[in-house]
Amino acid sequence: MSVRASIMSFVLKRTIKKQMSNLQDPAAMRGAAGGGMPGSRLPVDIRTETVATESMRGEWVISDDSASDAVMLYLHGGGYIFGSPDSHRDLVWRLAKASGLRVFVLDYRLAPEHPFPAAVDDALVAYQWLLDQGIAAQKIVVAGDSAGGGLATALMVQTKTAGLAMPGQAVLISPWVDLSLSGESMALNAQQDAMLSPQALGKFAAYYLGDEDPKHPLASPLFADLTGLPPTFVMVGSNEVLCSDAQQLVANINMAGGSAEITIWNKMPHVFPLLSAIIPEGKQAIAEIAGFIRLHLDA
């Protein structure tokens, strides 16, 4: 673990973790998380394009050398109650640059104003929209972090139900796929996790689910039928309360006949690639993700 990563973990534990554990107002959290990485700027060879249709909105992040026939659909994290293309732009441009893909970041509706299954519905609309643009399903990478990783998994499950072709591959960073919070690491890593706590996740789940069963397969796709999913790459930190979510998801996909792999990064904080502007591990993680994507696109 680098010195910078250690310092960032220390700072996160004493600031963001406390804020989320004591959350009372989702709107206040949106304001705090909306600006992305402090001081981050887009490189000159990266541009963004806003998309707004009658049924969805989002943002393209495009590198000068992005492929024209392959794209990433990125679903941001934020516990289903905050987050936006703004909050994840620094991470997304790095993914676009490293992978050589255009990336569409969906600005899906947030709870509690728009509870489950609004986010799943929006993700399916975005996926259908990409297909309608003439992009082949095999050339679509579905990706997401935290709640967005759970949403990406739910989208793949819903894609089967809708009778649509499955995307070519999936990339999930610290995915939250069990809103019942039943994973072993939820208790084991409650103190070590630099950002999340069971208390915070319980509040996020309540805002998102309302009266819905936390084990609903589209809210907690860990409990869904995961047959037929594409090659999936999962990344998580060893100290995360969501470490068990990531490990069990990979196990379930493989048991269902799929192909999923996981890398567990020693002591890294939740969704540490978001810190790529600061810590070296973030840049290394981006390169690892890009390697997986390029390998399977070539295949």
KOLMIDO-21381 format. One record per atom (N, C-alpha, C, CB): z, y, x. Coordinates in steps of 0.02 Angstrom, whole numbers, plus 32768, in hexadecimal, padded with zeros to 4 digits. Atoms other than C-alpha are relative to their C-alpha. Last residue first. Glycine has a CB too. Example, Ala and Ser with C-alpha at 12.3 -4.5 7.8 and 13.67 -1.06 7.14 Angstrom:
7FFD7FC57FD6
81657FCB82AC
802580377FD9
7FB980178014
80007FC5802D
81867F1F8267
8000803C802D
803E80017FCE
***
This chain:
800680458018
7A657DA07DC5
7FDA7FFE7FBE
80457FE07FF7
803580217FDA
7A417E4D7E0A
7FF47FB97FE7
80117FFE804B
803F7FE28015
7AA87E9B7D80
7FC57FDF8024
8001804B800C
8014801E803F
7B317E1D7DA4
7FC280217FE2
803980057FCF
800C80487FFA
7B3F7E467E5C
7FE67FE37FBF
80407FDE8015
8042800A7FE0
7B2B7F017E3F
7FEF7FB68006
7FFF80228046
80347FEB802E
7BBC7F057DC3
7FBB7FF2801F
8007804B7FEF
800480308037
7C317E9F7E30
7FC680117FD2
80427FFF7FD8
801B803E7FE5
7C0C7F0A7EC9
7FF77FCB7FCA
802D7FE68036
80487FF77FF8
7C257FAA7E65
7FE07FC0801B
7FF1803B802E
801F80028043
7CD17F6E7E2F
7FB480048005
801C80397FD4
7FFC80468016
7D017F497EE4
7FE17FF87FBB
804A7FEA7FFF
803280267FDB
7CC27FF47F1D
80007FB67FE9
800C8004804B
80417FEC801B
7D27804A7E95
7FC97FD88022
7FF4804C800B
800680218041
7DC17FE77ECC
7FBD80117FDF
803980147FD2
800F80467FF2
7DAB801E7F81
7FF57FDA7FBE
80397FE08028
804580047FE9
7DA180D37F48
7FEB7FB8800E
7FF6802C8040
802B7FF18039
7E4180C07EE5
7FB77FFB8013
800F80457FE6
8008803D8029
7E9880687F75
7FD2800C7FC4
80447FE67FE9
803880297FE8
7E7681007FE3
7FF47FC17FD7
800C7FED8048
7FEA803B7FDC
7EE681717F79
7FC57FD58016
80307FD77FD5
7FC37FF87FD8
7EC782257F45
800F7FC4802B
803A800E7FD3
80057FC27FD9
7E1B823C7EF6
803A80098031
7FFD803C7FD1
802E80087FC7
7E1F81867EC3
7FF8803E802A
7FBD7FEA7FE8
7FE57FD77FC9
7EB981A27E57
7FD37FFE803D
80467FE78012
80007FBB8017
7E6581657DB6
8017802F8038
802E80087FC4
80407FE07FEE
7E4280C67E19
7FFA80487FE6
7FC77FD77FE5
7FFE7FD97FC1
7F0080A87E08
7FBB801A8015
801C7FD58036
80437FE27FFB
7EF480737D52
7FF9802C803F
7FF0802B7FC0
802C800B8039
7FB080517D4E
7FBF80278007
802480127FBE
7FEE7FE88042
800180607DF8
7FCA7FF37FCC
800F804A8002
80277FC78016
7FDA7FEF7E8D
801580177FBA
7FB57FEF8001
7FD77FC6800F
80687F817ECC
7FD9803E7FE8
80278013803D
7FB97FFE7FF1
7FF27EFF7F18
801E80457FF3
800C7FEC8048
7FF47FD47FC8
7F497EFE7EC3
804B800C8009
7FDB80447FF6
7FBE7FE2800B
7F247E6A7E53
80138026803F
80377FC97FF0
7FE17FED7FC1
7E6C7E3C7E50
804180257FEF
7FCF802D802B
7FCE7FCB7FFD
7E2E7DDA7DBB
8013800F8048
803F7FED7FD7
7FDB7FFF7FC1
7D9A7D6D7D8E
802E803D8002
7FD08000803D
7FD97FC47FF5
7D4B7D3B7CEA
80257FFA8042
8031800D7FC5
7FF77FF57FB9
7CC17CBF7CC0
80238043800A
7FBC7FFE8026
801F7FC67FE1
7CBE7C787C12
800D8003804A
8019803F7FDF
804280117FE4
7CE17BCB7BCE
7FDC80398020
7FD67FE37FCB
80317FFF8037
7D6F7BF97B59
7FBA7FF28019
800280427FDC
7FF3803C8029
7DED7BC47BDE
7FCF7FFB7FC6
804880027FE5
8017803B7FDB
7D9C7C447C52
800C7FBF7FD9
80237FFB8044
80497FFE7FFD
7DAE7CCF7BD3
7FE67FC28023
7FE8803F8024
801A80118042
7E627C9C7BAF
7FB480007FFF
801B80317FCC
7FF58048800D
7E937C987C67
7FE17FEC7FBE
804B7FEF8001
802E80257FD5
7E467D437C85
80067FB57FF5
800D8011804A
80437FF6801A
7EA27D897BEF
7FCC7FDA8029
7FEF804B8000
800A802D8039
7F447D397C28
7FBB80097FE2
8036800C7FCC
800380467FE9
7F3B7D8C7CD3
7FF17FD17FC7
80417FEC8022
803D800B7FD9
7F0F7E387C8F
7FF97FB78015
8000802D803D
803A7FF8802C
7F947E387C08
7FC07FEE8025
7FFC80487FE4
8007803F8026
80137DF27C84
7FC580047FCF
80417FF17FDA
801C80337FD4
7FF67E867CF8
7FF57FBE7FDC
802E7FF6803C
803C801F801D
800E7F017C6A
7FE27FCA802C
7FCD80347FF0
7FE78025803A
80C17F2F7C9D
7FC67FDC7FDE
8023802F7FCE
800C7FE58043
80707F5F7D41
80207FD57FCA
7FB680057FF3
7FC27FE5801C
80BC7F367DEA
7FF980187FB8
8018803A802A
7FCD80358005
80307EC27E25
804080187FDF
800F7FE58045
7FCE7FFB7FCC
7FAA7F437DFD
80377FCD7FF6
801D80468002
7FBD7FEB8016
7F147F117D94
802E8006803C
801D7FCE7FCB
7FDA7FE57FC8
7E587EF07DA0
8043801A7FE6
7FD880398024
7FC27FDF8013
7DEF7E847D2C
80268014803E
802C7FD17FD4
7FD97FF07FC4
7D387E527D40
803D80287FEA
7FD680268034
7FCE7FCB8008
7CE17DFD7CAF
802880078040
802E7FF27FC4
7FD87FFD7FC3
7C427D957CA8
802D803E8000
7FD38000803F
80287FFE7FC2
7C0A7D9B7BF2
802D7FFC803D
7FD6803F8003
7FFC7FC17FDD
7C747D637B5D
7FD87FFE8041
80498013800E
803F7FDB7FFE
7C347CCE7AFB
800380428023
7FE9800A7FBC
803B80267FEC
7CDC7C877AC9
7FC3802F8001
7FF47FC47FD0
80227FE07FC7
7D6B7D037AC3
7FC57FD8801A
8032800B8038
802D80347FE8
7DAF7CD87A16
7FD580208037
7FD37FE27FC6
804180098021
7E357D5D7A06
7FDC7FC2801B
7FD4803E8009
7FF880358032
7EEE7D587A36
7FBF7FF27FDA
803680137FCF
7FE5803A7FDD
7ED97DBA7AD9
80057FC57FD0
80458010801E
803380347FF7
7E6D7E2B7A6D
80167FC6802C
7FC3801E801D
7FE780257FC6
7F097E8A7A35
7FD07FC7800E
80497FE67FF4
7FCF7FD37FE3
7EC97F0E79BB
801B7FE28041
8039800E7FCF
80257FC57FE9
7E297EB07990
802E8037801A
7FD6801B7FC7
802B800D7FC7
7E837E08798B
7FD6803B8018
7FD27FC87FEF
80448000801C
7F107E49791C
7FCF7FFA803A
7FF280427FD6
802880377FE5
7FAC7E1D797F
7FBC7FFA7FDF
80267FBF7FFA
80107FF27FBA
7FFF7EC67961
7FD87FC98022
803F800C8027
7FE280337FD5
7FF17EA578A5
7FED800E8049
7FE77FB97FEB
802A80397FEE
7FBF7F487850
80267FD0802E
7FBF80178022
7FE2803E801B
80427FB97801
7FD97FC18013
800480057FB4
7FE27FF58042
80188050786C
80227FC17FEA
7FCA80167FCD
800380388030
7FB4800678FB
801780127FBA
80297FC8801A
8043801C8009
7F88809A796A
7FFD7FCF7FC6
7FEA7FDE803F
802E7FCB8015
80278102795E
7FBC7FE37FEE
7FF980358037
7FEC7FEB8043
809580677965
7FD280367FE4
804880188000
801580348030
8035802179FA
801180147FB8
80217FBE8012
80497FFC8006
804980C47A5C
7FE87FCE7FCB
7FDD7FF18043
80107FC48026
810480C67A38
7FB580067FF5
801B803E8023
7FEB800B8045
811A80127A70
7FF0803B7FD4
804B7FF17FFD
803480298020
80B380367B0B
80127FF17FB8
7FF67FBF8027
803C7FD7800B
812880C47B3A
7FCA7FD87FDB
7FE4801A8043
7FF07FCD8033
81C5805B7B21
7FC3802A7FF0
803A802D8018
8005801F8043
817B7FC67B7F
800E80337FC8
80317FC67FFA
7FC380238012
8164803C7C13
7FF57FDD7FBD
803D80307FFD
7FF480178045
80CB80837C68
80437FDD7FF9
7FC87FD07FEC
80187FD48035
80B280F07D02
80157FE97FBA
7FB680048003
7FFA7FB97FF0
80FD80B27DA5
7FED802D7FC6
7FD68010803B
803D7FDE8015
811E80007D6A
8009804C8009
7FEE7FEF7FB6
802E7FF47FC8
81B17FBE7DD0
7FC380287FEC
7FEC7FBE801D
7FE57FCE7FD2
82377FD27D49
7FCE80118037
80407FE6801F
7FEE7FC38025
81DD7F7C7CB9
801A8037802F
80347FF17FCC
80187FC67FDB
818A7EFF7D2E
801480427FDF
7FB67FFE8007
7FF880097FB8
81E57E607CF9
7FEF80408027
7FD57FC78019
7FB97FFA7FED
81F97E977C44
80087FFF804B
80297FC97FE0
7FE77FC78026
81437EB97C18
804A800D8011
7FF87FF47FB4
7FF77FC67FD4
81117E447CA5
801A803D7FDC
7FBF80108023
7FC580087FD5
81307DAD7C35
800E803D802B
7FF87FC3802D
800C80197FBC
80B27DE77BB4
80407FFF802A
7FCD802B8022
7FDF80407FF5
80EB7DF87AFE
7FF97FE58047
7FE67FCE7FD0
7FD77FF77FC4
80C67EB07AE6
80257FC08013
803280397FF6
7FBF801B8013
80867E937A34
80318002803B
7FF87FB87FE7
7FD67FCB801C
7FF97F0B7A61
80427FE67FE5
7FDB80247FCA
7FCB801F8028
7FAD7E867AD2
803080367FE7
80267FC98029
801F802C8031
7F067EB77B20
80327FDC7FD4
7FD57FCE8024
7FCA800C802F
7F367F4C7B8B
7FE47FD87FC6
802180447FE6
800C80018048
7EB97F427C1A
80407FF27FD8
7FCC7FCC7FEF
7FBD8001801E
7EEC7F797CCA
7FFC7FFC7FB3
8027803F8014
7FCE7FE97FD0
7E357F9B7CF5
804380057FDC
7FEB8045801F
7FC37FEB8022
7DB57F347C94
803580118034
801A7FC87FD0
7FD17FED7FCB
7D017F1D7CCB
803D801F7FDE
7FDF80338033
7FC87FD48012
7C8B7EC07C56
802C800D803D
80297FE17FC6
7FC2800B7FDA
7BE17E6E7C67
803480327FEA
7FF38006804D
800C802A7FC5
7B347E5C7C1B
803E7FF08027
7FCF8021802C
80117FDC7FC3
7B627E9B7B6F
7FFB7FD2803C
80338036800E
7FC67FF07FD7
7B5E7E1E7ADE
7FEA8029803D
80247FC08017
800280207FBF
7ACE7E237A64
803A8019802B
7FBC800E8024
80257FDC7FCD
7B017E5D79B8
80017FD98041
801D8046800A
803F80227FF3
7B337DEC7927
7FD480248033
7FDA7FFA7FC1
80367FD7801B
7BB97E6378E9
7FBC7FE1800C
80038045801F
7FF97FFF8049
7C407DDF7902
7FC580257FE1
8042801F7FEB
801280438019
7C057DC279B6
80007FFF7FB4
80317FCB801B
804880077FF7
7C087E7C79DA
7FE87FBD7FE7
7FED8009804B
80207FE6803C
7CB77E847991
7FB47FFB8004
801580487FF4
7FF0802E8036
7CF97E137A1C
7FDC80167FC0
804D7FFD7FF4
8028803D7FF4
7C9E7E7B7A9E
800D7FCC7FCA
80117FE38045
80467FF3800F
7CE47F1A7A52
7FD57FC2800A
7FE5803A802C
800880048048
7D937ED27A53
7FB8800D7FEB
802E80337FDD
7FFD80478010
7D837EB67B0F
7FF87FF67FB4
80437FE38017
803E801F7FE7
7D487F697B2A
7FFE7FB57FEF
7FFA800A804B
80357FEE802F
7DD67FA77ABB
7FBD7FE28015
7FFA804C7FFB
7FF78028803C
7E557F487B23
7FC9800D7FCE
8044800E7FE1
801180457FEC
7E0C7F957BC0
800A7FD07FC6
802A7FEB803B
804980068000
7E0D803F7B6A
7FE87FBC8017
7FE28035802C
8013800B8045
7EC680267B46
7FB47FFA7FFA
801980397FD3
7FC47FFE8029
7EDB80137C03
7FEE7FF17FB7
802380448005
7FC080057FDE
7E3080337C53
803980047FCD
800880378034
7FCA7FD8801A
7D8280147C13
80407FF68026
800A7FF17FB6
7FC77FF67FD3
7CDA7FC67C36
8035802B7FDE
7FE980208041
7FCA7FE38027
7C467F7D7BD8
803D8004802D
800E7FD57FC0
7FBE80137FE6
7BB27F657C4D
803380227FD3
80098014804C
7FC77FD78011
7B0B7F6D7BF1
80407FE2801E
800780077FB3
7FFD7FC97FD0
7A6D7F277C40
803980307FF0
7FBE80268000
7FF0801B7FBE
7A7D7E7F7BE9
800780358036
7FCC7FCD8014
7FB980127FFF
7A827EDB7B42
80157FE78045
80107FCC7FCB
7FF48047800C
79D77F277B65
804A7FF18007
7FD77FD48031
7FDF801F7FC7
79D17FE47B59
80107FB87FEF
804180278013
802D802D7FDC
7950801D7ADA
801E7FE0803E
7FC380258013
80247FD87FCE
79B080B57A9D
7FCF7FD58028
80318023802E
80357FDC8023
79DE804E7A03
7FD9802D802F
801D80297FC7
80358030800E
7A407FD97A75
7FC480227FDE
801A7FC77FD3
8020800E7FC0
7AA3806E7AB4
7FC77FCE7FF7
80337FE48032
80287FC67FEF
7AC580A47A01
7FDC7FF58043
802C803F8004
803D80058027
7B017FF579D4
7FD180398011
800F80007FB4
802580387FE3
7B807FFF7A62
7FBD7FF77FDB
80297FBF7FFC
801C7FEA7FBF
7BB780AC7A2A
7FD67FC9801F
803980148030
80357FCF800E
7BCD80737975
7FDE80158041
801C803D7FDA
803980278017
7C307FDB79B1
7FC4802D7FF0
80137FD77FC2
801C80237FC6
7CA3804B7A17
7FC27FD77FEC
80357FD18020
80257FD07FD8
7CBE80BE7982
7FDE7FDE803C
802E80388018
803C7FEE8025
7CF0802D7911
7FD4802F8029
801380217FBD
802D803A7FFC
7D687FEC7994
7FBF80107FDC
80227FC17FE2
801B80037FBC
7DB7809979A6
7FCF7FC68008
80397FFA8033
80307FCB7FF4
7DC980AB78E9
7FE17FFC8045
802280447FF7
802F80127FCA
7E1A800078D2
7FCE80368012
7FDB7FC27FED
8027803E7FFF
7EA6803478E7
7FE37FF17FBA
802C7FC48018
7FE2803E7FE8
7EE880E378C8
7FCE7FC68002
803B7FEC7FD5
80328033800E
7E88818778BB
80197FBD801B
7FBA80138020
802D7FE58033
7F03821778B0
7FCD7FCC7FEA
7FDD803E8019
7FF4801D8043
7F8681AE790B
7FD2801A7FC9
8046800C7FEC
7FC78005802C
7F1A81837968
803280378012
80217FB98004
7FBE80117FE8
7E7C81B779C2
80337FFB7FC8
801780338033
7FCB7FE18026
7DC381B87998
80447FE48014
7FF47FF67FB4
7FEF8021803F
7D4D81817A21
803B80237FDE
80117FB6800C
7FC77FD78016
7D0681F77AA4
80157FE57FBC
7FED804C7FFD
7FF87FF48048
7C9581727AEF
803F80287FF2
80037FBD7FDB
7FB88001800F
7C6C81837BA7
800880127FB7
80288030802F
7FF27FDD803F
7BB681547BC8
804A7FF87FF1
7FD37FE67FC6
7FC380148024
7B9981277C7E
8008802B7FC2
803F8007802E
7FEC7FCB802D
7AEF81287CD4
803D7FE87FDA
7FC580157FCF
800C80028048
7AF480A17D56
800C80447FE0
802C7FCB7FDF
80457FEF800C
7AE2809F7E13
7FED80007FB7
7FD37FD28026
802480368021
7B8580407E24
7FB5800E7FF8
801D7FF37FBD
7FFA803F7FDA
7BD880B07EA6
7FD57FC87FE2
80487FEA8002
801D7FFA7FBD
7B9A81567E5F
80007FBD8024
80278033802A
80487FF58007
7BBB812C7DA9
7FDE80008045
7FF280417FDC
801E803F8016
7C6680E37DD1
7FB580067FFA
801E7FEA7FBD
7FFC802C7FC6
7C93817F7E34
7FE37FBB7FEE
80497FF98018
80387FEE7FD3
7C5481EC7DA6
80007FD3803E
8004804A8015
804080178019
7CC381897D2F
7FC78014802F
7FF3801B7FBB
800880487FF7
7D65819B7D91
7FB97FEB7FEF
80317FD97FD5
7FFE800C7FB8
7D5782587D9F
7FF77FB6800F
80428018801D
80407FEF7FE1
7D1E82667CE9
80007FF1804B
7FF0804A7FF5
801880377FD7
7DB182057CA2
7FC180118027
7FF47FC47FD6
7FC9801E7FDA
7E1B828E7C54
7FE87FCC8032
80327FE27FD1
7FE47FD17FCE
7D8382F37C1F
80337FDE802D
8020803B7FDC
802E7FFC7FC6
7D2C825E7BCB
801A80308036
7FBA80167FE9
80407FE48014
7DCA82507B61
7FCF7FF9803A
8006804B7FEA
803780127FD4
7E7D82127B65
7FBE80187FE4
7FFD7FB5800C
80187FC87FD7
7F06820F7AE3
7FCA7FE7802F
803A80218027
7FEA7FC1801E
7F4781A37A53
7FED803E8029
804C7FFF7FF6
80217FF38040
7EF480FA7A6E
801480427FE0
800F7FC87FCF
7FD5801C8034
7F7080D87AFB
7FE680097FBA
804380208004
7FD67FCC801D
7F0F814D7B6C
80297FE87FC5
7FD6803A7FEB
7FBD80128014
7E8080EA7BB6
8026803C7FE4
80267FE3803A
7FC77FE57FDB
7DC881147BB9
80437FE67FE5
7FFF804C7FFD
7FCF7FF18034
7D3B80A77B76
804180138024
800B7FC37FD0
7FBC7FFC7FE8
7CA480A67BEB
802F80177FC8
8005802F803C
7FDC7FE28038
7BFA80657BB4
804A80008013
7FF47FDA7FBC
7FBB8014800C
7B9E80467C57
801980257FC3
802D800E803F
7FCD7FCD800E
7AE280517C62
80457FE07FFC
7FF080257FBE
7FBE801F8005
7A487FF67CA2
803580367FF8
800F7FD3803E
800180378031
798E80227C8C
80447FDE7FF7
7FCD7FCD8015
80177FEA8042
798280CD7CDD
80087FCB7FCB
7FB880168003
8035802A801C
79E980A87D77
7FED80187FBB
80147FB57FFF
7FEE80318033
7A5281387DB8
7FC27FDA7FE8
802180237FC4
802080407FF1
7A17818B7E5A
80147FCA7FCD
80137FE98046
80477FF77FF2
7A36823F7E26
7FDC7FBF800D
7FF7802E803C
800D7FF17FBA
7ADC82077DDC
7FB580098009
801C7FC9802E
803D801A7FE1
7AFC820F7D21
7FFA80188048
7FC280157FD8
7FF37FEC7FBB
7B9882237CB8
7FCA7FDD8029
80497FED8018
802180247FCA
7B67821E7C00
8017801D8043
7FB380047FF9
801B7FDC7FC8
7BE882617B87
7FDE7FD08031
803680298024
7FEF80187FBE
7C2882317ADD
7FDD80288036
7FEF7FB68008
800A7FCE7FCC
7C1A82477A24
80167FE38042
802680417FEF
7FDA80077FC2
7C0881D7798E
7FF2803A802F
7FF07FBE8023
7FCE80368001
7BCD81C178DA
80287FF98040
7FDE7FC07FF0
7FD97FFE803E
7B66825C78B0
803A7FCF8003
7FD47FF07FC5
80278016803A
7B2E82697964
802C80057FC2
7FE57FB7800A
7FDD7FFA8040
7B7582CA79F8
7FD07FEC7FC9
801B80487FF4
802380218038
7B4782A77AAD
802A80087FC1
7FF27FB5800F
7FDA800D803D
7B7B83187B3D
7FD47FE17FCB
802080417FE6
80257FED803C
7B1C83087BE1
80297FEC7FC3
7FBA7FDE7FFE
7FE7801A8040
7B7183027C8A
7FD5801B7FC8
804B80137FF6
80047FD28039
7B2A83177D39
801B7FDE7FC1
7FB680187FF4
7FE8801E803F
7B4C82C87DE2
7FFA80357FC9
804A7FE88008
803180318017
7AEA82F27E80
80177FDB7FC2
7FF17FCE8038
803D7FDF8014
7B4A83937EA0
7FCC7FD07FE5
7FE38027803B
802E7FF47FC8
7BEF83377EA2
7FBE801E7FE6
7FF27FBE8026
8039802C7FFD
7C5D83507E08
7FD6800F803E
7FD580077FC0
80407FE18010
7D0183A47E2A
7FC97FCC8002
7FF0803A8031
803B802B7FFB
7DB5836A7E2D
7FC280267FEA
80097FC07FD7
802D7FEC7FCB
7E3A83F07E4D
7FC17FD68006
80247FFE803F
7FFD7FBA7FEB
7EBE83987DE6
7FD0800E803A
804880128016
7FE07FF87FC0
7E8082EF7DA6
800180498015
7FDC7FD68036
8016802B7FC9
7E5582F17CEE
8026800D8040
7FB68008800B
80277FDE7FCD
7E7183867C7C
7FE77FD58039
80288035801C
80467FF1800E
7EA183327BDB
7FD7801A8039
7FFE80317FCB
802C80307FE0
7F4082D87C0E
7FB680147FFC
80097FBD7FE1
7FED800C7FBA
7FC083617BEE
7FCE7FD58025
80447FDF8002
80087FC37FD9
7F6B83A17B51
800F7FF58049
802D80357FE5
80487FF37FF8
7F5682F27B0C
7FF5803F802A
7FDF80087FBC
8018802C7FCB
800E82CE7B2F
7FB5800B800B
800E7FB67FEE
7FE87FE57FC1
803F83657AC7
7FE87FD7803B
804C80048000
80297FC67FF0
7FD1832A7A38
801580208042
800580347FC8
803E80137FDF
8024827F7A3C
7FD5803B8014
7FD87FD37FD3
80397FDC801D
80CE82CF7A15
7FC07FEC8025
800B804C8003
7FF27FEF8045
817282727A2F
7FC3801C7FDC
803980317FFC
80337FE08029
815682187AD4
8017800B7FB8
7FC17FD78000
7FDD7FD58030
81F481EE7B33
7FD080247FD0
802880348026
7FC98026801D
81AB81587B8F
802580287FCB
80307FEA8036
801B80308030
810981B87BA8
80377FD77FDF
7FCE7FD28022
801F7FDE8038
815D824E7BF7
7FE77FCF7FCB
7FC5802B8018
7FCB7FE5802B
81CF81E47C63
7FE380227FC3
802B80318027
7FDE80388020
813D81807CA7
803680187FD1
801D7FD18035
8028801B8038
80D8821E7CC5
80237FC77FDC
7FBC7FE8801A
801F7FCD802B
815D82757D2F
7FDE7FDF7FC3
7FCD802A8027
7FCF7FCC8011
81D882107D96
7FE480377FD4
801B801F803F
7FC5801E801F
8174816F7D9D
803180357FE8
80237FD18031
801080168044
80D381CE7DBC
803E7FE57FDC
7FCA7FCA8002
80087FC5802A
811B82297E53
7FF47FEC7FB7
7FC7802C801A
7FBF7FDF8005
815B818A7EA7
7FFC803C7FCF
801880188046
7FD7802B802C
80B8812F7E83
8044801F7FF4
80077FBA801E
80177FF68045
805781C17ECD
80287FD67FCF
7FB57FEF7FFA
7FE97FBF8017
80C181BC7F6B
7FEC800C7FB7
7FE48038802E
7FB780048008
80A781027F81
801C80427FE6
80217FED8043
7FF48026803D
7FEC81147F64
804B7FFB7FF1
7FE17FBB8004
80137FD68039
7FE3819D7FE7
800D7FDD7FBE
7FB680148005
7FCB7FCE8008
804581348065
7FF0802C7FC3
8006802B8040
80057FC47FD7
7FCA80A6804B
803B80307FF3
7FBE80237FF3
80007FC5802A
800080008000
8000803E802C
803D80007FD0
***
